[in-house]
């Protein structure tokens, strides 16, 4: 941060107004850049996979639907309904990450 007023660091250096410096909140004192502790390295952020929540929702609905159909019709084997196939087909565009459009 830029200091608005002249200040004195703990090490004895004078920090002139307008220069970069830190601030010790507990001591309420200016800290020169030589005494400022470097920030810990930032950890990379895991952005996850595009469409992951859609896939989880699809799997949840698919399992629920199959259980419902098997309970009602135990000899049929639980075929997927048209809605389940629509969900499965729509997931393809969400999980690729980006869509490239071309004009012919």
C-alpha positions in Angstrom: 0.0 0.0 0.0 1.1 3.6 -0.5 1.7 5.5 2.8 -0.1 8.8 3.2 2.2 10.1 6.0 5.8 9.7 6.9 6.4 6.9 9.3 9.2 4.9 11.1 9.6 1.2 10.7 10.6 -1.1 13.6 14.0 -1.5 12.0 14.6 2.2 12.2 14.1 3.1 8.5 12.0 6.1 7.7 9.2 5.5 5.2 8.3 8.7 3.3 4.8 9.5 2.3 3.8 8.1 -1.1 6.2 5.1 -0.9 5.1 1.5 -0.8 5.0 -0.1 2.7 3.1 -2.5 4.9 1.1 -1.9 8.1 1.4 -3.8 11.3 -2.2 -3.9 12.7 -1.3 -5.0 16.2 1.5 -2.4 16.7 -0.3 0.2 14.5 2.9 1.0 12.8 4.3 1.3 9.3 6.5 -1.6 8.1 9.1 -0.9 5.4 9.2 -3.2 2.3 12.4 -4.8 3.6 10.6 -6.0 6.7 7.3 -7.0 5.1 6.9 -10.8 5.1 6.2 -12.2 1.7 2.8 -13.6 1.1 2.5 -17.4 1.0 2.3 -18.8 -2.5 -1.3 -19.1 -3.7 -2.7 -22.5 -4.3 -4.2 -23.2 -7.7 -8.0 -23.2 -7.8 -9.6 -26.4 -8.9 -12.2 -25.3 -11.5 -13.8 -28.7 -11.7 -15.4 -30.2 -14.8 -18.0 -28.4 -16.8 -21.4 -30.1 -16.5 -20.4 -32.2 -13.5 -23.5 -31.1 -11.5 -25.7 -31.9 -14.5 -24.2 -35.4 -14.7 -24.8 -36.0 -11.0 -28.4 -34.8 -11.4 -28.9 -37.1 -14.4 -27.5 -40.1 -12.5 -29.7 -39.4 -9.5 -32.8 -39.1 -11.6 -31.9 -42.2 -13.7 -31.4 -44.3 -10.5 -34.7 -43.0 -9.1 -36.6 -43.7 -12.3 -35.2 -47.2 -12.7 -36.1 -48.1 -9.1 -39.6 -46.7 -9.6 -40.1 -48.7 -12.8 -38.6 -51.9 -11.4 -40.9 -51.7 -8.4 -43.9 -51.2 -10.6 -42.9 -53.6 -13.3 -40.4 -56.1 -11.9 -40.4 -58.3 -15.1 -39.6 -55.5 -17.6 -36.1 -54.7 -16.3 -36.6 -51.0 -15.9 -36.3 -49.4 -19.4 -35.3 -45.7 -19.6 -38.0 -43.3 -20.5 -37.8 -40.6 -23.2 -37.0 -38.0 -20.6 -34.0 -39.9 -19.4 -32.6 -40.2 -22.9 -33.1 -36.5 -23.5 -31.1 -35.7 -20.3 -28.4 -38.0 -21.4 -28.2 -36.5 -24.9 -28.1 -32.9 -23.5 -25.2 -33.6 -21.2 -22.8 -34.0 -24.2 -22.7 -30.2 -24.9 -22.2 -29.3 -21.2 -19.3 -31.6 -20.5 -17.1 -30.6 -23.5 -16.1 -27.3 -21.9 -16.5 -25.1 -25.0 -18.5 -25.1 -28.2 -16.9 -24.1 -31.5 -19.3 -22.7 -34.1 -18.4 -22.8 -37.7 -20.1 -20.9 -40.6 -20.3 -22.7 -44.0 
